[in-house]
Amino acid sequence: MNKKGQALIEFVLVLPIIIFMLLLIVDLGRLMIMKNHLETVLFEVNSDTLVIDDKEYKIEIQKKDNYIELKSCIEVVTPGLKKILGDPACVTTSKRIN
């Protein structure tokens, strides 16, 4: 039997799954980093702040009653994740202000 051909077929069958999983890990990692960044910025924001100068992410600020909400979106690379999270995928965080 030809073992090289069998190994090649197995590799070709498994390669798309491995690539998909790597892209998924990268996208979820980017979302977690963005969430952490938003929470760090939110910690520094007070009720008087209306503009955040952030060159890395485009952060939107919304004030609702006694809450400040920060929102930022990124483009998703993983094809299946676009349908689940939406395109672009957005992360929000909020805190209560006095």
NORSULUR-V570721 format. One record per residue. N is the residue number from 1. RES is the residue in three letters. SS is DSSP state (a for helix, b for strand, c for the rest). OMEGA is omega as a letter, one per 20 degrees, with the letter a starting at -180 (999 if undefined). D_LAST is the distance of its C-alpha to the last C-alpha in Angstrom with 1 decimal. Layout:
N RES SS OMEGA D_LAST
N RES SS OMEGA D_LAST
//
This chain:
1 MET c a 75.1
2 ASN c a 72.9
3 LYS a a 70.0
4 LYS a r 68.6
5 GLY a r 68.3
6 GLN a r 66.5
7 ALA a r 64.0
8 LEU a r 63.4
9 ILE a r 62.8
10 GLU a r 60.3
11 PHE a a 58.4
12 VAL a r 58.3
13 LEU a a 56.9
14 VAL a a 54.2
15 LEU a r 53.1
16 PRO a r 51.0
17 ILE a r 49.1
18 ILE a r 48.5
19 ILE a r 47.3
20 PHE a a 45.0
21 MET a r 43.5
22 LEU a r 43.0
23 LEU a r 41.3
24 LEU a r 39.0
25 ILE a r 38.1
26 VAL a a 37.4
27 ASP a r 35.2
28 LEU a r 33.1
29 GLY a r 32.8
30 ARG a r 31.6
31 LEU a r 28.9
32 MET a r 27.8
33 ILE a r 27.7
34 MET a r 25.7
35 LYS a r 23.1
36 ASN a r 23.0
37 HIS a r 22.7
38 LEU a r 19.8
39 GLU a r 17.9
40 THR a r 18.8
41 VAL a a 17.6
42 LEU a r 14.3
43 PHE a a 13.8
44 GLU a a 14.5
45 VAL c r 12.4
46 ASN c a 9.3
47 SER c a 7.9
48 ASP c a 11.2
49 THR c r 13.5
50 LEU c a 15.8
51 VAL c r 18.8
52 ILE c r 19.7
53 ASP c a 23.2
54 ASP c a 24.6
55 LYS c a 28.3
56 GLU c a 28.7
57 TYR c r 26.6
58 LYS c a 25.6
59 ILE c r 21.9
60 GLU b r 20.4
61 ILE b r 16.7
62 GLN b r 15.4
63 LYS b r 12.2
64 LYS b a 12.2
65 ASP c a 10.1
66 ASN c a 6.7
67 TYR b r 8.6
68 ILE b a 10.5
69 GLU b r 14.0
70 LEU b a 16.8
71 LYS b r 20.4
72 SER b a 23.7
73 CYS b r 27.3
74 ILE b r 30.6
75 GLU c a 34.2
76 VAL c a 35.7
77 VAL c a 39.2
78 THR c a 40.2
79 PRO a a 42.0
80 GLY a a 41.2
81 LEU a r 37.5
82 LYS a a 37.1
83 LYS a a 37.9
84 ILE a a 35.5
85 LEU a a 32.4
86 GLY c r 33.3
87 ASP c j 34.2
88 PRO c r 32.1
89 ALA b a 30.1
90 CYS b r 26.3
91 VAL b r 23.6
92 THR b r 19.9
93 THR b a 16.9
94 SER b r 13.2
95 LYS b r 10.0
96 ARG b r 6.7
97 ILE c a 3.8
98 ASN c 999 0.0
//
